[in-house]
């Protein structure tokens, strides 16, 4: 049959013009493939309709129409005209071999035709057709066609060499003179889908046909090359694995010969004994057994062995069920807290309340406290004191600058070098499942494309969820409900809302002068003497020296700077003692400048030249409260208001609201309403390099502007704070405790505050409140009565 097929191919290729296309052709449907001109191969005809068509063709000119059908049909008699494609190929039947219910015919394709209409439907389809020309006259003169043919033949040669196609196809393509036949021969070997093959058959211009076949051939070559690359890669991987397996077998034999194999088995036995002895919850024990089973199957030389061993070590090192015994002696807890920290009564009261409830209910979930306050007020050391009071282990987790969610939850074990997050790592360090965790600087968490760590903390800090906390590395639940979490922050607003909602906020204000002195003598001085190798017999820092440091060498809400200055005194004294000084050193207020130089901070109240236009406000900053001087001045002009001092938008709005109030109530305040059109006003807040914002300076703005306009001076011994409205009301502001302490540090003992802030003042310790007089005033008019001793509206009243 192969020799017959070759004979048909040669005949069809050599004499294609001898067979003319008749006007009417019987249509033999082709299922799933396209017959191209110049091709010749055997076909199987099974259906009765098609067998009748072949029988009739053999009686005539042996010409049949070979047309693909759009959809596969089991029965040719069910086909209709719309089921056929429009273009087909005239086939010449060379031979026939008849078997029972099956014809095998040898057919060659000659020319293309297009169907015009169906002229007969039974017993088979016959159609009126016309020939589709295959013009090759211009091919010899077209350089583009010549180049395309050369490219197709060369690429087809590479395809045959790279695949299992017969080599004879290359010589057949080279021997064909008709470029159409070359294109159809190549297209028939590209394994295209039926619609694409039919599109190639229907293309009439030769150049367009060659370009389409060249493109499909190029695409087929890329697929073959990619397949070869994949096979080469897989072969290399397989060879590498086989080599590794062989080397491991050799290594195992060597280790066994040296006796090291027994060491590995001993290590696995030791791990199994640890798992048996370790108290583990059921899910953790199942994971440990599963991982140990993997270790037993993995060669110790494999990289996976160390990964599995590390994971198993983490499971065994974590305190799943180990707890620290708690000390619930309330009297001792109170004395320990008083010994460690001076003041902070509100926080001590909250801790003692927790201990009391814990004593009554042992399974109480750990609270989540958040200490908010300026730096240096003892937030971190307070967490250590709480842990010591409770008898629990203490772990500090620094969150400042953490920007990756995996820092909290860990990395999955699929990553190289994966480790658990800080929560699980800190539990391992603590050695118990009920430590005190100090989440330091929670307001300084960052977030970027790695994720938002504050979102990962939501589950950790929620008492209803943290009993099932899941670290990505462990991939199983760990109960955090017995952990007592304490967070610290400098600024409450910087903590995300959902995270802040899960914590109990406890605010710490700054220390007073007396509290700082007590802390210094009780804690800081002994600590620094021990650090510098001194004792009380060699160096005595008197109380007046400590007060000198507080008043003239530090300006802060906490005591961190004070401790640095005490350390500087100790260093200076240590240098003298090491240099041969024999007598005991005593440092008083007069000796401080000899060690630290001249005074660094002079009270601002002493540096101000008081007069009209100056008012003292109170401000809150992240490092504590500050007094704020507001200056106003008037000059000839056209009614403009200038604002300087690096003020924020809210503070600028407060200045405009203050001026609007004064202008609206000018007659009541004893001012000429027409004066504003002829003057300019300038409001300045000193320390212009420091950004300032917020509404709490509104009342001070009114006092300063009115003082400049009326010529009356604001009382120098009085400070004020409060937001204002255009109707003249004074509204509540925040940071009252810090502002009160700032006023006391500046020597001011009388304050004007909004009435709603009276509750905030009552939270300040009584020993601080007794040193200050507060006026709670509802309106600006009431405040002006107290702020000015001699003003135009008072003169008119008299």
WOWOKA-V901649 format. One record per backbone hydrogen bond with DSSP energy under -0.5 kcal/mol. NH is the residue of the N-H (numbers start at 1). CO is the residue of the C=O. E is the energy in kcal/mol with one decimal. If there is no record, write none. Layout:
nh=NH co=CO e=E
nh=NH co=CO e=E
//
This chain:
nh=5 co=1 e=-2.4
nh=6 co=2 e=-2.2
nh=7 co=3 e=-2.0
nh=8 co=4 e=-2.3
nh=9 co=5 e=-2.5
nh=10 co=6 e=-2.4
nh=11 co=7 e=-2.3
nh=12 co=8 e=-2.8
nh=13 co=9 e=-2.0
nh=14 co=10 e=-2.2
nh=15 co=11 e=-2.4
nh=18 co=15 e=-0.7
nh=19 co=16 e=-0.7
nh=20 co=18 e=-0.8
nh=22 co=20 e=-0.6
nh=25 co=127 e=-2.5
nh=27 co=125 e=-2.7
nh=28 co=26 e=-0.6
nh=28 co=65 e=-3.4
nh=29 co=27 e=-0.7
nh=30 co=67 e=-2.1
nh=31 co=29 e=-0.5
nh=32 co=30 e=-0.8
nh=36 co=34 e=-0.5
nh=38 co=109 e=-2.2
nh=39 co=36 e=-1.5
nh=41 co=107 e=-1.5
nh=43 co=105 e=-2.9
nh=45 co=103 e=-3.0
nh=46 co=44 e=-0.5
nh=51 co=47 e=-2.2
nh=52 co=48 e=-2.2
nh=53 co=49 e=-1.7
nh=54 co=50 e=-2.2
nh=55 co=51 e=-2.4
nh=56 co=52 e=-2.2
nh=57 co=53 e=-1.9
nh=58 co=54 e=-2.1
nh=59 co=55 e=-0.9
nh=60 co=56 e=-0.6
nh=60 co=57 e=-0.8
nh=62 co=57 e=-1.8
nh=64 co=91 e=-2.5
nh=65 co=26 e=-3.4
nh=66 co=64 e=-0.6
nh=66 co=89 e=-3.1
nh=67 co=28 e=-1.6
nh=67 co=65 e=-0.8
nh=69 co=30 e=-2.0
nh=70 co=83 e=-3.1
nh=76 co=74 e=-0.5
nh=78 co=75 e=-1.4
nh=79 co=76 e=-1.7
nh=83 co=80 e=-1.4
nh=84 co=81 e=-1.4
nh=85 co=68 e=-2.0
nh=88 co=113 e=-2.2
nh=89 co=66 e=-2.0
nh=90 co=111 e=-3.2
nh=91 co=64 e=-3.5
nh=92 co=108 e=-2.7
nh=93 co=62 e=-2.4
nh=93 co=91 e=-0.5
nh=94 co=92 e=-0.7
nh=94 co=106 e=-3.5
nh=95 co=106 e=-0.9
nh=97 co=104 e=-2.5
nh=99 co=102 e=-3.0
nh=102 co=99 e=-1.5
nh=103 co=45 e=-2.8
nh=104 co=97 e=-2.3
nh=105 co=43 e=-2.6
nh=105 co=103 e=-0.5
nh=106 co=95 e=-2.3
nh=107 co=41 e=-1.4
nh=107 co=105 e=-0.6
nh=108 co=92 e=-1.6
nh=109 co=39 e=-3.4
nh=110 co=90 e=-2.9
nh=112 co=132 e=-0.6
nh=113 co=88 e=-2.1
nh=114 co=130 e=-2.7
nh=115 co=86 e=-2.5
nh=116 co=128 e=-3.4
nh=117 co=128 e=-1.3
nh=119 co=117 e=-0.5
nh=119 co=126 e=-2.4
nh=120 co=126 e=-1.7
nh=126 co=120 e=-2.3
nh=127 co=25 e=-2.6
nh=128 co=117 e=-3.1
nh=129 co=23 e=-2.6
nh=130 co=114 e=-1.8
nh=132 co=112 e=-2.3
nh=133 co=131 e=-0.6
nh=139 co=136 e=-0.5
nh=140 co=136 e=-0.5
nh=140 co=137 e=-0.7
nh=141 co=138 e=-0.8
nh=142 co=138 e=-0.8
nh=142 co=139 e=-0.6
nh=143 co=141 e=-0.7
nh=146 co=142 e=-1.9
nh=147 co=143 e=-2.5
nh=148 co=144 e=-2.6
nh=149 co=145 e=-2.6
nh=150 co=146 e=-2.1
nh=151 co=147 e=-2.5
nh=152 co=148 e=-2.7
nh=153 co=149 e=-2.5
nh=154 co=150 e=-2.3
nh=155 co=151 e=-2.6
nh=156 co=152 e=-2.4
nh=157 co=153 e=-1.9
nh=158 co=154 e=-1.6
nh=159 co=155 e=-2.3
nh=160 co=156 e=-2.5
nh=161 co=157 e=-1.9
nh=162 co=158 e=-2.0
nh=163 co=159 e=-1.2
nh=169 co=166 e=-1.2
nh=170 co=167 e=-1.3
nh=171 co=167 e=-0.9
nh=172 co=168 e=-2.3
nh=173 co=169 e=-2.3
nh=174 co=170 e=-2.1
nh=175 co=171 e=-1.7
nh=176 co=172 e=-1.0
nh=179 co=177 e=-0.6
nh=182 co=178 e=-1.7
nh=183 co=179 e=-2.4
nh=184 co=180 e=-2.5
nh=185 co=181 e=-2.5
nh=186 co=182 e=-2.3
nh=187 co=183 e=-2.6
nh=188 co=184 e=-1.9
nh=189 co=185 e=-0.5
nh=189 co=186 e=-1.4
nh=190 co=187 e=-1.4
nh=197 co=193 e=-2.4
nh=198 co=194 e=-2.6
nh=199 co=195 e=-2.2
nh=200 co=196 e=-2.0
nh=201 co=197 e=-1.9
nh=202 co=198 e=-2.0
nh=203 co=199 e=-0.9
nh=203 co=200 e=-0.7
nh=209 co=205 e=-2.0
nh=210 co=206 e=-2.6
nh=211 co=207 e=-2.3
nh=212 co=208 e=-2.1
nh=213 co=209 e=-2.4
nh=214 co=210 e=-2.6
nh=215 co=211 e=-2.3
nh=216 co=212 e=-2.3
nh=217 co=213 e=-2.5
nh=218 co=214 e=-2.4
nh=219 co=215 e=-2.3
nh=220 co=216 e=-2.1
nh=221 co=217 e=-2.2
nh=222 co=218 e=-2.1
nh=223 co=219 e=-2.0
nh=224 co=220 e=-2.3
nh=225 co=221 e=-2.6
nh=226 co=222 e=-2.6
nh=227 co=223 e=-2.4
nh=228 co=224 e=-2.3
nh=229 co=225 e=-2.5
nh=230 co=226 e=-2.5
nh=231 co=227 e=-2.3
nh=232 co=228 e=-2.6
nh=233 co=229 e=-2.6
nh=234 co=230 e=-2.9
nh=235 co=231 e=-2.3
nh=236 co=232 e=-2.4
nh=237 co=233 e=-2.8
nh=238 co=234 e=-2.6
nh=239 co=235 e=-2.7
nh=240 co=236 e=-2.8
nh=241 co=237 e=-2.7
nh=242 co=238 e=-2.7
nh=243 co=239 e=-2.3
nh=244 co=240 e=-2.9
nh=245 co=241 e=-2.9
nh=246 co=242 e=-2.3
nh=247 co=243 e=-2.8
nh=248 co=244 e=-2.9
nh=249 co=245 e=-2.3
nh=250 co=246 e=-2.1
nh=251 co=247 e=-3.1
nh=252 co=248 e=-3.1
nh=253 co=249 e=-2.0
nh=254 co=250 e=-2.6
nh=255 co=251 e=-3.1
nh=256 co=252 e=-2.4
nh=257 co=253 e=-2.1
nh=258 co=254 e=-2.3
nh=259 co=255 e=-0.9
nh=260 co=255 e=-1.9
nh=261 co=255 e=-1.1
nh=262 co=259 e=-0.5
nh=263 co=259 e=-0.6
nh=264 co=260 e=-1.6
nh=265 co=261 e=-2.0
nh=266 co=262 e=-2.4
nh=267 co=263 e=-2.3
nh=268 co=264 e=-2.3
nh=269 co=265 e=-2.4
nh=270 co=266 e=-2.3
nh=271 co=267 e=-2.2
nh=272 co=268 e=-2.4
nh=273 co=269 e=-2.3
nh=274 co=270 e=-2.1
nh=275 co=271 e=-2.4
nh=276 co=272 e=-2.2
nh=277 co=273 e=-2.3
nh=278 co=274 e=-2.1
nh=280 co=278 e=-0.8
nh=285 co=281 e=-2.5
nh=286 co=282 e=-2.3
nh=287 co=283 e=-1.8
nh=288 co=284 e=-2.4
nh=289 co=285 e=-2.6
nh=290 co=286 e=-2.2
nh=291 co=287 e=-2.3
nh=292 co=288 e=-2.4
nh=293 co=289 e=-2.1
nh=294 co=290 e=-1.6
nh=295 co=291 e=-2.2
nh=296 co=292 e=-2.0
nh=297 co=293 e=-0.9
nh=297 co=294 e=-0.7
nh=298 co=294 e=-1.3
nh=302 co=299 e=-2.0
nh=305 co=302 e=-1.3
nh=306 co=302 e=-0.8
nh=307 co=303 e=-1.2
nh=308 co=304 e=-2.5
nh=309 co=305 e=-2.5
nh=310 co=306 e=-2.3
nh=311 co=307 e=-2.1
nh=312 co=308 e=-2.2
nh=313 co=309 e=-2.3
nh=314 co=310 e=-2.0
nh=315 co=311 e=-1.9
nh=316 co=312 e=-2.1
nh=317 co=313 e=-1.9
nh=318 co=314 e=-1.3
nh=320 co=318 e=-1.8
nh=321 co=279 e=-0.5
nh=327 co=390 e=-1.9
nh=328 co=326 e=-0.7
nh=330 co=328 e=-0.9
nh=333 co=329 e=-2.5
nh=334 co=330 e=-2.3
nh=335 co=331 e=-2.1
nh=336 co=332 e=-2.6
nh=337 co=333 e=-2.3
nh=338 co=334 e=-2.3
nh=339 co=335 e=-2.1
nh=340 co=336 e=-1.9
nh=341 co=337 e=-2.2
nh=348 co=344 e=-2.3
nh=349 co=345 e=-2.5
nh=350 co=346 e=-1.9
nh=351 co=347 e=-2.3
nh=352 co=348 e=-2.4
nh=353 co=349 e=-2.0
nh=354 co=350 e=-1.9
nh=355 co=351 e=-2.3
nh=356 co=352 e=-2.2
nh=357 co=353 e=-2.3
nh=358 co=354 e=-2.6
nh=359 co=355 e=-2.0
nh=360 co=356 e=-1.2
nh=361 co=357 e=-2.4
nh=364 co=361 e=-1.1
nh=366 co=481 e=-2.4
nh=369 co=367 e=-0.6
nh=369 co=485 e=-1.8
nh=370 co=504 e=-2.5
nh=371 co=487 e=-3.1
nh=372 co=370 e=-0.6
nh=372 co=506 e=-2.3
nh=373 co=489 e=-2.1
nh=374 co=508 e=-0.5
nh=377 co=374 e=-1.0
nh=382 co=378 e=-1.6
nh=383 co=379 e=-1.4
nh=384 co=380 e=-1.5
nh=385 co=381 e=-2.0
nh=386 co=382 e=-2.2
nh=387 co=383 e=-2.0
nh=388 co=384 e=-2.3
nh=389 co=385 e=-2.6
nh=390 co=386 e=-2.4
nh=391 co=387 e=-1.1
nh=392 co=387 e=-2.2
nh=395 co=436 e=-2.5
nh=397 co=438 e=-3.1
nh=398 co=396 e=-0.6
nh=399 co=397 e=-0.6
nh=399 co=440 e=-2.3
nh=401 co=444 e=-2.0
nh=402 co=399 e=-2.0
nh=405 co=450 e=-0.5
nh=407 co=404 e=-1.6
nh=408 co=405 e=-1.5
nh=409 co=405 e=-2.3
nh=410 co=406 e=-2.3
nh=411 co=419 e=-2.1
nh=415 co=412 e=-2.0
nh=418 co=415 e=-1.3
nh=422 co=407 e=-3.4
nh=423 co=408 e=-0.8
nh=425 co=421 e=-2.4
nh=426 co=422 e=-2.2
nh=427 co=423 e=-1.8
nh=428 co=424 e=-2.0
nh=429 co=425 e=-1.8
nh=430 co=426 e=-2.5
nh=431 co=427 e=-2.2
nh=432 co=427 e=-0.5
nh=433 co=322 e=-3.2
nh=435 co=432 e=-0.5
nh=436 co=393 e=-3.0
nh=437 co=435 e=-0.6
nh=437 co=484 e=-2.6
nh=438 co=395 e=-2.8
nh=438 co=436 e=-0.6
nh=439 co=437 e=-0.8
nh=439 co=486 e=-3.0
nh=440 co=397 e=-2.0
nh=440 co=438 e=-1.2
nh=442 co=439 e=-0.6
nh=442 co=488 e=-2.5
nh=443 co=488 e=-0.5
nh=444 co=441 e=-1.6
nh=445 co=442 e=-0.9
nh=446 co=402 e=-2.3
nh=448 co=403 e=-0.8
nh=448 co=451 e=-1.3
nh=451 co=448 e=-2.0
nh=453 co=446 e=-0.7
nh=453 co=451 e=-0.6
nh=455 co=452 e=-0.9
nh=456 co=452 e=-1.1
nh=457 co=453 e=-1.5
nh=458 co=454 e=-0.5
nh=458 co=455 e=-0.8
nh=459 co=455 e=-0.6
nh=460 co=456 e=-0.8
nh=461 co=457 e=-2.5
nh=462 co=459 e=-0.8
nh=463 co=461 e=-0.7
nh=465 co=462 e=-1.9
nh=466 co=462 e=-2.8
nh=468 co=465 e=-2.2
nh=469 co=466 e=-1.1
nh=469 co=478 e=-1.1
nh=471 co=469 e=-0.5
nh=471 co=476 e=-0.8
nh=472 co=409 e=-2.5
nh=473 co=409 e=-0.7
nh=475 co=471 e=-3.0
nh=478 co=469 e=-2.9
nh=480 co=466 e=-2.5
nh=480 co=478 e=-0.7
nh=483 co=480 e=-1.4
nh=484 co=435 e=-2.3
nh=485 co=367 e=-1.0
nh=485 co=483 e=-0.7
nh=486 co=437 e=-3.1
nh=487 co=369 e=-3.2
nh=488 co=439 e=-2.1
nh=489 co=371 e=-2.2
nh=495 co=492 e=-1.6
nh=500 co=496 e=-2.6
nh=501 co=497 e=-2.1
nh=502 co=498 e=-0.5
nh=502 co=499 e=-0.9
nh=503 co=500 e=-1.3
nh=504 co=368 e=-3.0
nh=505 co=503 e=-0.7
nh=506 co=370 e=-3.1
nh=508 co=372 e=-3.4
nh=509 co=507 e=-0.5
nh=511 co=557 e=-2.7
nh=516 co=512 e=-2.5
nh=517 co=513 e=-2.0
nh=518 co=514 e=-2.3
nh=519 co=515 e=-2.7
nh=520 co=516 e=-2.6
nh=521 co=517 e=-2.2
nh=522 co=518 e=-2.2
nh=523 co=519 e=-2.8
nh=524 co=519 e=-1.7
nh=525 co=520 e=-3.3
nh=527 co=523 e=-1.8
nh=528 co=524 e=-2.6
nh=529 co=525 e=-2.4
nh=530 co=526 e=-2.0
nh=531 co=527 e=-2.0
nh=532 co=528 e=-2.0
nh=533 co=530 e=-1.1
nh=534 co=529 e=-3.3
nh=538 co=535 e=-1.4
nh=539 co=535 e=-1.9
nh=540 co=585 e=-2.3
nh=542 co=540 e=-0.7
nh=542 co=587 e=-2.4
nh=546 co=542 e=-1.7
nh=547 co=543 e=-2.3
nh=548 co=544 e=-1.8
nh=549 co=545 e=-2.2
nh=550 co=546 e=-2.3
nh=551 co=547 e=-2.5
nh=552 co=548 e=-2.5
nh=553 co=549 e=-1.5
nh=554 co=549 e=-0.8
nh=557 co=623 e=-0.9
nh=558 co=375 e=-0.5
nh=559 co=376 e=-2.4
nh=563 co=559 e=-2.1
nh=564 co=560 e=-1.6
nh=565 co=561 e=-2.0
nh=566 co=562 e=-2.3
nh=567 co=563 e=-2.3
nh=568 co=564 e=-1.9
nh=569 co=565 e=-2.0
nh=570 co=566 e=-2.2
nh=571 co=567 e=-2.3
nh=572 co=568 e=-2.3
nh=573 co=569 e=-2.4
nh=574 co=570 e=-2.7
nh=575 co=571 e=-2.2
nh=576 co=572 e=-1.7
nh=577 co=573 e=-2.5
nh=578 co=574 e=-2.6
nh=579 co=575 e=-1.3
nh=580 co=577 e=-1.4
nh=581 co=576 e=-2.1
nh=585 co=538 e=-2.8
nh=587 co=540 e=-3.0
nh=588 co=586 e=-0.6
nh=592 co=588 e=-0.9
nh=593 co=589 e=-0.5
nh=594 co=591 e=-0.6
nh=595 co=591 e=-0.8
nh=595 co=592 e=-1.1
nh=596 co=592 e=-2.7
nh=597 co=593 e=-2.0
nh=600 co=552 e=-1.8
nh=601 co=552 e=-2.4
nh=606 co=603 e=-1.4
nh=607 co=603 e=-0.7
nh=607 co=604 e=-0.7
nh=608 co=604 e=-0.8
nh=610 co=608 e=-0.8
nh=613 co=712 e=-0.5
nh=614 co=611 e=-1.3
nh=615 co=630 e=-1.9
nh=617 co=615 e=-0.6
nh=617 co=628 e=-4.1
nh=618 co=720 e=-0.9
nh=619 co=626 e=-3.4
nh=621 co=624 e=-1.8
nh=624 co=621 e=-2.1
nh=626 co=619 e=-2.6
nh=628 co=617 e=-2.9
nh=630 co=615 e=-2.6
nh=631 co=684 e=-2.9
nh=632 co=613 e=-1.9
nh=633 co=682 e=-1.8
nh=635 co=680 e=-2.0
nh=637 co=678 e=-2.1
nh=639 co=679 e=-1.4
nh=642 co=681 e=-2.9
nh=644 co=683 e=-2.2
nh=648 co=692 e=-2.7
nh=652 co=648 e=-2.1
nh=653 co=649 e=-2.1
nh=654 co=650 e=-1.8
nh=655 co=651 e=-1.8
nh=656 co=652 e=-2.0
nh=657 co=653 e=-2.5
nh=658 co=654 e=-2.3
nh=659 co=655 e=-2.1
nh=660 co=656 e=-2.3
nh=661 co=657 e=-2.2
nh=662 co=658 e=-2.1
nh=663 co=659 e=-2.5
nh=664 co=660 e=-2.4
nh=665 co=661 e=-1.6
nh=666 co=663 e=-1.1
nh=669 co=665 e=-1.8
nh=670 co=667 e=-1.3
nh=671 co=666 e=-3.1
nh=673 co=671 e=-0.6
nh=675 co=672 e=-1.5
nh=677 co=674 e=-0.8
nh=678 co=675 e=-1.3
nh=679 co=676 e=-0.7
nh=680 co=635 e=-3.3
nh=681 co=640 e=-3.0
nh=682 co=633 e=-2.5
nh=683 co=642 e=-3.1
nh=684 co=631 e=-3.0
nh=685 co=644 e=-1.3
nh=686 co=629 e=-0.6
nh=686 co=684 e=-0.6
nh=690 co=687 e=-1.9
nh=691 co=689 e=-0.5
nh=692 co=646 e=-2.1
nh=698 co=695 e=-1.7
nh=699 co=722 e=-2.0
nh=701 co=697 e=-2.1
nh=702 co=698 e=-1.9
nh=703 co=699 e=-2.2
nh=704 co=700 e=-2.5
nh=705 co=701 e=-2.6
nh=706 co=702 e=-2.8
nh=707 co=703 e=-2.1
nh=708 co=704 e=-2.1
nh=709 co=705 e=-2.3
nh=710 co=706 e=-2.7
nh=711 co=707 e=-2.0
nh=714 co=614 e=-0.6
nh=715 co=787 e=-2.6
nh=718 co=715 e=-0.9
nh=719 co=750 e=-1.9
nh=720 co=616 e=-1.6
nh=721 co=752 e=-1.7
nh=722 co=696 e=-2.4
nh=723 co=731 e=-1.6
nh=725 co=729 e=-1.4
nh=728 co=725 e=-1.4
nh=730 co=778 e=-2.5
nh=731 co=723 e=-3.7
nh=731 co=729 e=-0.5
nh=739 co=735 e=-2.1
nh=740 co=736 e=-2.7
nh=741 co=737 e=-2.0
nh=742 co=738 e=-2.0
nh=743 co=739 e=-2.2
nh=744 co=740 e=-2.1
nh=745 co=741 e=-2.3
nh=746 co=742 e=-1.6
nh=747 co=744 e=-1.2
nh=748 co=743 e=-2.8
nh=749 co=717 e=-0.6
nh=750 co=717 e=-0.7
nh=751 co=773 e=-3.0
nh=752 co=719 e=-1.9
nh=753 co=751 e=-0.5
nh=753 co=775 e=-2.9
nh=757 co=754 e=-1.4
nh=758 co=755 e=-1.9
nh=759 co=756 e=-0.7
nh=761 co=757 e=-1.6
nh=762 co=758 e=-1.8
nh=763 co=759 e=-0.6
nh=763 co=760 e=-0.6
nh=764 co=761 e=-1.5
nh=768 co=765 e=-1.4
nh=769 co=765 e=-2.1
nh=770 co=766 e=-1.9
nh=771 co=768 e=-1.4
nh=772 co=769 e=-1.6
nh=773 co=749 e=-3.2
nh=774 co=772 e=-0.5
nh=775 co=751 e=-2.7
nh=776 co=774 e=-0.6
nh=777 co=753 e=-1.7
nh=777 co=775 e=-0.9
nh=780 co=728 e=-2.6
nh=783 co=779 e=-1.7
nh=784 co=780 e=-2.6
nh=785 co=781 e=-1.3
nh=786 co=782 e=-0.9
nh=786 co=783 e=-0.7
nh=787 co=783 e=-2.6
nh=788 co=784 e=-1.8
nh=789 co=713 e=-0.5
nh=793 co=669 e=-0.7
nh=794 co=791 e=-0.8
nh=795 co=791 e=-2.0
nh=796 co=792 e=-2.4
nh=797 co=793 e=-1.6
nh=798 co=794 e=-2.3
//
